[in-house]
Amino acid sequence: MTQPQARVAEIAADLPPLLARVRAAVDRIATFEDEPYAFPAAQTALRP
Amino acid sequence: MTGPALMTLAAASAALSAGRVSAVELTRECLARIGDWGAVTNAFIDLRAEEALAAARAADAEIAAGGRRGPLHGIPLAHKDMIYRQGRISTCGSVIRGDWRAPVTATVLARLDAAGAIDLGTLHMVEWAGGATGHNIHFGDACNPWDPARVTGGSSSGAGASVAARMVFGALGSDTAGSIRLPASCCGVTGFKPSWGLVSRHGTMPRAWTLDCLGPLARTAEDCALILTAIAGRDAADPTTDRAEAFRVPSAVDPAALTIGVETAMLAEATPAIGALLETALDAWRRTGARIVPVAIPDLQDIADLSGVVSIVEGATIHRQFMRDRPEDYAPDLFGRSEPGFHIPATAYADALRVRGAVLKRVADAVFARCDLLFAPAIPIPVPTRAESRIAQAADFARVHGPMVRHMRPFNYLGLPVLSLPCGFDPNGLPAAFQLVGRPMGDAALLAAGMAWQRATDWHDHAPALEQAPA
């Protein structure tokens, strides 16, 4: 196995647990209304 | 040490204003140091000495006529080779762009030009800004001026090395997962990753749009603030800056009025030697009168995972065509780390984006309700050698690169401003640093605190000597 193939294989093996953790985090944190454009609004709202 | 190139940017600027030194003298001094240090560090990709001297002569004439434009007028800088200047080659650290000429000039360069800064040329970087150390199979490794056998940190490797060796007064780098802070930490200089949305990225190479920031590396927080004054603010060509306000060098802050939260979990991950330096830095903060309290960033593993998804997907998207057409022109490890981005579901990527605001609010509630600024390690391990951090097999990446970026990456996802401030030397004589993290868009207050720290300490005054750098 070449180095890129080995690296791809390693990260590919990491992907299912990574995606499972992301789903769990989103299930815990997100609300139905959350959207990407909320981030700049949050930055602005939280500015000192 | 003497000589005008050894001054801070602020001191050199004051000397220029007072007529004690000229822009040509400053530029010649920098060129002389590049002559001494350039080959040792491999910091420059394209040195433009004659153009810089011509610009310096023009600056001197303008200043002599009473037309000094501001604090950067006549000050020699250089920038990471992914910040475009129209008609000039920007390699982005890759042979794929070895002869590619930029169609536009980056907004940040146009603003520095307007401020009268002198551009000495382009600086070494990691291939496509995709690594933490400063290795580059196409252009050779960047070497740390404190010990060329050790890494500079990356991906703004030439920026760290050139500022540390006093070849330039400051440099622009980019930071997607620590690429300003890592070389600042490894090379013992001050690095500033601004809030996401404060500095335009127009005319620069993208690495991951959601996380990318441009910012300065310089000798002090004050110098970083002076550069930021020129480059920050709204730019119609980069809509992420729509909310950015003009930036001014902050007025002094009384450290006794500050509460600094220490991220205890991150601190616990430092090796004993680095941990001792961080404790010494905290003691120095206490002596200034600042109050130190323990804090914990909630959801730290979640933030790392969400950031990873965003970074991998956006990187793969940006590189899809080059990876398809010229796979042999990628470092094997970089190709291998990028390819999995094609296999992440769109919903996972969208999820990572849509919770970003909520995650930021949770962090603000848990951290910034208790303190003004957050203290965290920069790199929790001593600066590694180039040999031990070369990636020969997949496991090498996790062994060295993982610890180097672990405490950096979360702040890109959170979009927070972060300073990397030098705080001592590890047992091998290489610099160590801590990160000081500000509130969302609290860049000015953060820089003011960094300036207060550097008034109370002198780690930023240390510079490598050539005799320390065996050829």
Interface residues (C-beta under 8 A of the other chain):
Chain A: T2 Q3 P4 Q5 A6 R7 V8 E10 I11 A12 D14 L15 L18 L19 R21 V22 R23 A25 V26 I29 A30 T31 D34 E35 P36 A38 F39 P40 A41 A42 Q43 T44 L46 R47 P48
Chain B: S195 W196 G197 T240 D242 R243 D299 Q301 D302 D305 L306 G308 V309 I312 P327 Y330 P332 D333 F335 G336 R337 E339 P340 H343 I344 P345 A348 A350 D351 A352 L353 R354 V355 R356 G357 A358 V359 L360 K361 R362 A364 F368 A392 Q393 A394 F397 G415 R439 P440 M441 G442 A445
